[in-house]
Amino acid sequence: MKQTSKKNLRIVLSICLYSIAFFAFQVLSRPSVAADVYPYVGYFTFQSEKPQPTLMQAKCAHMFYKQNSDGSGVDYILDEKNYAATGAVKYLVFAENWCDFNGAANTNTCLQIIYDNSGSTKSESYDVLQSSDTDSFVNVFFLTKFEQQIYVTATDKTIPSWKLPTATPVYSQRCIGFDDQTLLSHLLPTHSELTQKALAKIMNRPIDAVNFSQVLDIMQKIGTKAAQATLPGQ
């Protein structure tokens, strides 16, 4: 009887530990209920260099993300191999994000999953949102939450500027004419299987190297007339 009791106890403890681990995963995998509503909602493209709005619109043809008000988002990339072979415009998922946004401090704490040829990689990111206007904004990223908090405090002038941590700005621009209805037949749930090197090459492709005739073809097939009008020569 004593052995049975000990065995049952181990089973109960195992179930409890599993439940705790599962709960912790759920908390890390989605925004908390108390998170503030994200101020920018819709489809955006991004880059690490300060953008020229017209050229950024061209980048929307190859890469963009959908940002939701609850802090969740999905990143898409053009299936260039399929486009080159068939001319079809289809976008694959290369990342998913779940963020807690603090409106008072303009900070994001995010869990991100990136998909590539090796499967998926999870990571956390910390950034500060810097507003520009309704169609563009900047996220300043940090390696740790501690650095993020130092930066937030420093912007209040309470810490000397020489103590600011190294920050990485990422510029986002709204993709004009991109919406759920327009993109309905072009977005695939399939995950990208590009290598990290190939993905980075597309993400960091210089804007002045964009093939505008190709961009125009993609925009026409999507049906985003508003976006086409922003391209040079249109």
C-alpha positions in Angstrom: 0.0 0.0 0.0 2.8 2.4 0.9 4.5 1.7 -2.5 1.2 2.4 -4.3 0.8 5.6 -2.4 4.2 6.8 -3.4 3.6 5.9 -7.0 0.3 7.8 -7.0 2.1 10.8 -5.4 4.7 10.8 -8.2 2.0 10.7 -10.8 0.1 13.6 -9.2 3.4 15.6 -8.9 4.2 14.9 -12.6 0.8 16.1 -13.7 1.2 19.3 -11.6 4.6 20.0 -13.0 3.3 19.4 -16.6 0.4 21.7 -15.9 2.7 24.4 -14.6 5.1 24.1 -17.6 2.1 24.2 -20.0 0.7 27.3 -18.3 4.1 29.0 -18.5 4.4 28.2 -22.2 0.9 29.7 -22.8 1.9 32.9 -21.0 5.0 33.3 -23.1 3.3 32.4 -26.3 0.7 35.1 -26.4 0.1 38.7 -25.1 -1.2 39.1 -21.6 -4.8 40.2 -21.1 -3.5 43.5 -19.6 -1.5 44.4 -22.7 -2.5 47.7 -24.3 -4.0 48.0 -27.8 -1.3 48.3 -30.4 -1.5 51.7 -32.1 -0.5 50.6 -35.6 -2.7 48.0 -37.3 -2.6 46.8 -40.9 0.1 45.7 -43.4 3.6 47.2 -43.2 7.1 46.6 -44.7 10.3 47.3 -42.8 14.0 47.9 -43.1 17.0 48.9 -40.9 17.9 52.0 -42.9 16.0 55.2 -42.8 13.5 54.9 -45.7 12.3 56.9 -48.6 8.5 56.3 -48.5 8.1 55.8 -52.3 10.9 53.1 -52.4 9.5 51.5 -49.3 6.2 50.9 -51.1 8.1 49.0 -53.7 9.5 46.7 -51.0 5.9 45.8 -50.0 5.8 43.6 -53.1 8.4 41.2 -51.7 8.0 41.4 -47.9 5.6 42.7 -45.4 3.9 41.9 -42.1 0.4 42.0 -40.8 0.1 43.8 -37.4 -3.0 43.2 -35.2 -4.3 45.4 -32.4 -3.7 42.7 -29.8 0.0 42.8 -30.5 0.1 39.6 -32.6 1.5 39.6 -36.1 2.6 37.5 -39.1 5.5 38.2 -41.4 5.2 37.2 -45.1 7.7 36.9 -47.9 7.2 36.5 -51.6 7.6 32.9 -52.9 10.2 34.1 -55.4 10.9 30.6 -56.7 7.2 30.1 -57.5 6.9 33.6 -59.0 9.9 33.0 -61.3 8.5 29.7 -62.5 4.8 30.4 -62.8 4.3 34.2 -62.4 1.9 33.5 -59.5 2.1 35.9 -56.6 2.0 33.9 -53.4 3.4 34.8 -49.9 4.8 32.4 -47.4 4.9 32.9 -43.6 8.5 33.4 -42.3 7.7 34.6 -38.8 5.0 35.0 -36.2 5.0 37.4 -33.2 3.1 37.8 -30.0 3.8 41.1 -28.2 2.8 42.8 -25.0 2.6 46.6 -25.6 2.9 49.0 -22.8 1.3 52.3 -24.0 2.6 54.4 -21.1 6.2 53.5 -21.9 5.8 52.7 -25.6 7.6 49.4 -25.1 7.1 46.0 -26.6 8.1 42.6 -25.2 7.7 40.0 -27.8 8.0 36.3 -28.4 8.9 35.5 -32.0 9.1 32.3 -34.1 11.1 32.4 -37.3 10.7 29.7 -39.9 13.4 28.5 -42.2 14.7 25.3 -43.8 15.8 23.9 -40.5 12.4 24.3 -38.9 11.6 27.0 -36.4 13.5 29.1 -33.9 11.9 30.9 -30.9 13.3 34.1 -29.4 12.3 37.1 -27.3 12.8 40.7 -28.4 12.5 44.0 -26.6 11.9 47.4 -28.3 10.7 50.9 -27.8 8.1 52.3 -30.2 8.8 55.8 -31.6 5.8 57.2 -33.4 6.2 59.2 -36.7 2.8 59.4 -38.3 -0.2 57.2 -38.9 1.6 55.3 -41.7 5.1 55.0 -40.4 7.0 54.3 -37.2 10.3 53.2 -35.7 11.0 50.3 -33.3 14.3 50.6 -31.5 15.4 47.1 -30.5 17.6 45.9 -27.6 19.2 42.7 -26.7 17.7 42.6 -23.2 14.8 44.0 -21.3 17.2 45.7 -18.9 18.7 47.7 -21.8 15.2 48.6 -23.0 14.3 49.9 -19.5 17.6 51.9 -19.4 16.7 53.5 -22.7 13.1 54.4 -21.6 14.5 56.0 -18.4 17.2 57.8 -20.4 14.7 59.5 -22.7 13.4 61.2 -19.5 16.9 62.7 -19.1 17.6 61.0 -15.8 20.6 59.0 -17.1 23.5 60.6 -19.0 23.5 59.9 -22.8 26.8 58.0 -22.6 25.1 55.3 -20.6 22.6 54.6 -23.4 22.9 51.0 -24.6 23.5 50.2 -28.3 20.1 50.4 -30.0 19.0 49.0 -33.4 16.3 51.0 -35.2 13.9 49.3 -37.6 11.7 51.5 -39.8 8.2 50.4 -40.7 6.0 51.9 -43.5 2.4 51.1 -44.2 1.8 49.2 -47.5 -0.8 51.3 -49.3 -3.7 49.3 -50.7 -2.8 46.1 -48.8 -5.7 44.7 -46.8 -7.3 41.4 -45.9 -9.7 41.3 -48.9 -7.0 42.2 -51.5 -4.5 39.7 -50.2 -7.0 36.9 -49.5 -5.9 34.7 -52.4 -2.2 35.5 -52.1 -1.4 34.6 -48.5 -0.5 31.0 -47.8 -0.4 29.4 -44.3 2.7 27.5 -45.5 6.0 28.3 -43.7 9.0 29.5 -45.6 11.8 27.0 -46.0 14.5 29.5 -47.1 17.8 29.3 -45.4 18.5 32.0 -42.8 21.2 33.4 -45.2 18.8 33.6 -48.1 16.1 35.2 -45.9 18.5 37.8 -44.6 19.6 38.6 -48.1 16.0 39.4 -49.1 15.3 41.3 -45.9 18.4 43.4 -46.3 18.2 43.9 -50.1 19.1 47.5 -50.9 16.0 49.4 -52.0 17.9 51.0 -54.9 18.4 47.4 -56.3 14.6 46.9 -56.5 13.4 45.8 -60.0 10.5 48.2 -60.4 9.0 46.5 -63.5 8.8 43.3 -61.4 7.2 45.2 -58.5 4.6 46.7 -60.9 3.8 43.3 -62.2 3.3 42.0 -58.7 1.2 45.0 -57.6 -1.0 44.6 -60.7 -1.6 40.9 -60.0 -2.5 41.7 -56.4 -4.8 44.5 -57.5 -3.4 47.3 -55.4 -4.0 50.3 -57.6 -3.2 52.7 -54.8 0.2 51.1 -54.4 0.9 51.1 -58.1 0.3 54.9 -58.2 3.2 55.4 -55.7 5.8 53.8 -57.9 8.3 55.9 -60.0 7.0 56.6 -63.5 3.3 55.8 -62.6 
